Amino acid sequence: MKQPAGRSWLDLRVLAGAAVTAFALWWAFREVPFRELWRTLAGADLWLAVLPSVACYWAGLWVRALRWQQLGAAVGALPLAPAYRATAIRFMANNLFPLRLGEFAGAWVVSRDVGGSAAAWFGTIVLERAFDMAAIMSLALFLIAETVDLGSLRFVAFVPMLGIGALRIWPHVFLRIGHGIARALLPERLAARATELLDQIVAGLGGLRDARGVALAVLYTGLLWVLIATIPFLVAQRSLGVELGSLRADYVGALMTMVGVGVAVALPQAPGFVGVYHVACVTVLAALGVPRTQALAVGTLAHALFWVSITGFGLLALRGSRSSLSEAIRGSARAEQA
């Protein structure tokens, strides 16, 4: 979990993230008059967008906490309430601070609340991200298969999630292959980081001692991405009058937008996913024939509801915790250096 030392490296990452965010904001908002964007947003049916979105973000944090119970079994017993609290604080901190410090803050909070080392809990967060990445890749492949009509070859969409299972069953084989590829293709520092992450994922999967734990983790991941994370985009579209021909087409459009956002937020950026969130929405919806102003309005509304909801739930969780925000961030810094 140890990060490369040196303030210049940290500054470089922060500057790179700021540059990506600035470029994304410019690209997303170019050619869209602010007055026209404001008029479009002012016409939104906020009741339709706000209540379902807030409910989904609240439910999403609980589902992530349930999944964390399974993924953290090797580290220790993780009651649901501390799991939810640490998850909410973690995502809130990612909205407020650079360099994904929320991941380390979450590991520190749960370590303090239930025991175990912050480094071990951080390893389970890395494993959670692997499940999320596999889900996003599976959904992307599924949407591609639907678009080009691959017929029976649609099964390729399950390959990323099956890869998680393969890592669990044949860990040493995939470790050898993964280490070899990383060392052959990446610079030494990046190769070391990549192999460390792969080791953490395999170690975390080893903690899922039976098929039930794996099945529950996959079930929670599917529920999270196929339904809970997609509904906010669907209601944002509907609230702004974006209709793609049928409820199924609207849902597929929302799913495509969600996948686009899921890919975009993996880029280095400033806190809160500002800019890249909007670019993903504009790119996907414009490709589906939605006017650029309307597509940007969807991205702006969806992002605002995401940011306010997640940050609000995190601050509420922090109030119910024994920590202040400054303590959580100081703890995250210690966890990052562990």
N, C-alpha and C positions, 0 to 999 in steps of 0.2 A: 504493500500500500504506500510505500515511501515514494515521494515525488522527486523529480530532479531538483537538486539544490540550486540556489542562486536566484537573487531577486530579479536579475535581468531576464531569466527564463519566465518567471511569473509575470513580469511587466510585458514581455513579448506576447504571452497568451492573452492578457487583458487587452492589449492594443489590437491584436488580431481579431478578438471578439468584437471590440468596438467598431473596427473597420468593416467587418462583415455586416453588423447591424446597420451602420450608416448607409452602406451600399444597398442593402435590402430595402430600407425605408425609402431611399431615393427611387429605386426601381419600382417598388409597389405603388408609390403615390404619384409617379410621373404621369403626365397626360390626363390626370383626373383633377378637375377643378374642385377645390375644397368646398365651395358653395354647393356644388352639385352633390358631392359626397355627403355633406351635412343634411341636405334636403332628403336624400335617400335614407339616411339613418333616422331622421326625424319621423319618417313615415313607417318605421318598423313597429310591429305589434309586439311590444316588450313583454306583455303578459305571456304570450306564446313562447318567447325565447327565454325569459329569465327563470321562471319557476322550474321547468324541466332541466335546464342547464345546471342550476345550483344543486338540484336533487341528484343529478348524475355525478357531479364532481364530489359531492358528499359520499355517495354510494361508492364511487371509484376509490376513494381513500380507504373505505372499509374493506373493499374487496382486495386491495393491495395489502392491507394488514392481515387479512385471512391467508393470503398467499405467502406472506412473510413468515407466518407461523409454520408453514410446511417447509419453506426453504431454510429456515433457521433452526430446524430440529437438531442438527448436528452440534450447534453451538450451545443450545440450551432451551428450556421451556420458555415460550414467549406468550404471555397472556394477551388477549385481544386488545384490551384497553391501552396498555403501553405500546403495543404494536401500532395501533391507530394514531396515538399521540405522536410517536416518533415519525411516522409516515407523514402526518400533516405538517409537522415542523420542518421536516426534510424538504418537502415540496415548496413550502412557503419560503424557506431560505434560498432555494434555487431561483425563486422569483425576485429576490432582493439583492443577492450577492453574486459576484462573478465566480468563474472556475468551478461551477457545480459544488460549491461548499456545502450545499444542503445535504449531499450524499454523506459527507463526513459528519455533519451535524446530526443526522439521523442515527448514524452508527454510534456516536458519542452518547446521545440521549438514551438509546435503548440499552447501551452498556451500563450506564449509570443507574437506570431504572430496574433492570432485571439481572445484571451481572454479565460476566463474560468480557472478553477483550473487545475494544472498539475495532481492532484490526480484523478479528474474526467476524464481527457483525458486518463490517464493510464488505467482507468477502461474500456474504449472502446478498448484499445489495448489488454487487457485480453480477451474481447469478441471476438476480431478478431482472437486471438489464438485459442479460442474455436471452431470457424468456421473451422479454418485450421485443427485442430485435428480431428474434425468430418469428414472432407473431406478425410484426410489420412486414417482414420479407414474405411470409406465407400469404398474407392478404394482398400484397403487391403482385405476387405471381398468380394468385387467383383472379385478380382483376385483369391482368394481362391475358390470361387464358380465356376469360369471358369475352374480352374485346376482340381477340383474333380467332375465337372459336376453335380451340384446340381439341375439342371433343374429349375422348377418354384420357388425353394427356393432361387433363386438369389436375390429375393426382400429383403433379409436380409441385403444386401449391403446398402440399404437406411436407415436402422435403426438409425445409428449415426446422420445423417442429420435430420431425423424425430424427433430425440431427442431434437435437437435445437428448433424445432417448438413446441414440447411438453412443453419445459421449458417456452416458450413465452406464451402458452395458459393456463397452469396450474402451475404457478411458485411456489405457496405456498406448493402444494403437493410435488413437487420435492425438494424444500428447506428442508422440514421436513425429507424426506427420505435421502437426501444427508447428512444433518447434523447428522442424526442418524448413518448412515454407517461410516462416518468419525470419530465420537467420539467412536464408538465401535471397529474400526479396527486400528486406528492410535494413536501414542503417542500424548500427549496433545498439544505439540507445532505444530506438523505437522497437527493435526486435526484442530487447530485454523487457520492455513494457508489455508488448503483446504476449510474450510467453508467460509473464507473471499473471496477466489477466486470464489466460487460458488455464493456468494452474489453479487459480482461484475458482473458476467456473467448475472445473472437474472436481476439485475438493468439495465444493458446495453440493454438487450433484451426488457425491458419495455419501453425503449426509441424509439423502432421501433413501431411507433404508428399505422401503417396500414400494410396490407398484401403486398403492393407494396414494402415497405422498406425491409421486410423479403425476398421477392422474388428476389429483386435486389442483396441483400447480398449473397443469395444462388447462383444466376447466376454468379456473379463475382467470387465467390469461385470456382465454377465448371470450369469456363473458365481458372482461374489461374492454377489449379492443373491438370486438364485433358489435357490441351493443352500447355499453356505458360511454365509451369515448366517442362514439359516432353520433349519438342522439343530439348532443349540443350543436353539431354542425347542421344536422337535419332541421332542427327547430330554428336555427339562425337563418337558414335558407328560406324556410316557410314564412318566417316573420317578416322577411324583406321581399316577399312575393316571387322568390326564385322557384319556378316549377319546371321540371324537366320532362313532363308528359304523363307520369303516373307515380304512385307512391313508391313502387319498386325502383323506378328510375331516380326518384329523389333520394331514396336511401343509398343506392349505388353511388350517386354523385357525392353524397355526404361521406360515404365510406372512402371513396377516392380522395376526397379532400383531407380526411383524417389521416390517411396513409401518407399523403404528401406532406402534411404537417409533421407527422412522426419521423419522416426522413429528414426534413429541414431542420428540426430542432437538435439533430445530432451534430450540426455544424458548430464550430466555435462562434460565440456571440456574446453580446452583453446580457445581463440578467433579464429574465422574464420572457425570453423568446420574441421580443419586439422585432418587427421587421421580417424575419424569416417566416414567422407565422403568417404574415400578410402576403408575402410572396407566394407561399405554397397555395393559399386559398385563391389568389388571383390567377395563378398559373393553371391550376386544375379546373376551376369553374369557367375561366375564359375558353379553355379547350373544349368544354362542354357547351359552348355557345352562349354563356351568360355575359352580358355587357360588363366591361371592365369596372365601371363605377359600382355596379351592383355587386360584382364579385369582391371588390375591395371593401364594400360595406359589410358583406358577410364576414370577411376576415377580421375587420375592425370590431364588429359586434361580438363575434365568437371569442376573439382574443381578450377583449375587455371583460367578458363574463368569466372566462377561464382565470384571468389574473386576479380579479377581485374575489372570486369564490375561493380559490386555492389559498391566496394570501390571508383571507379572512378566517378560513377554517384553521390555518396554521397558527394565527395569532390567538384564536380561541383555545386551541390545544396548548399553546405556550402558557396561557393564563392558568390552565389547570395543571401545569407542570411545576416542578420545583425549580425550574431554570428561568432565567431571563434570556432575552434574545442575545445580549452580549456574551453571557455565559455559554450559550449554545455555539456561538461563532468561535469563541476562544477554545471551546472543547473540540470543535471541528478542526481547528488549526493544529491542536495537539494530536488528534486522530490522524490527520493527513501526514504528519511527520513520523508516526509510529512505524 
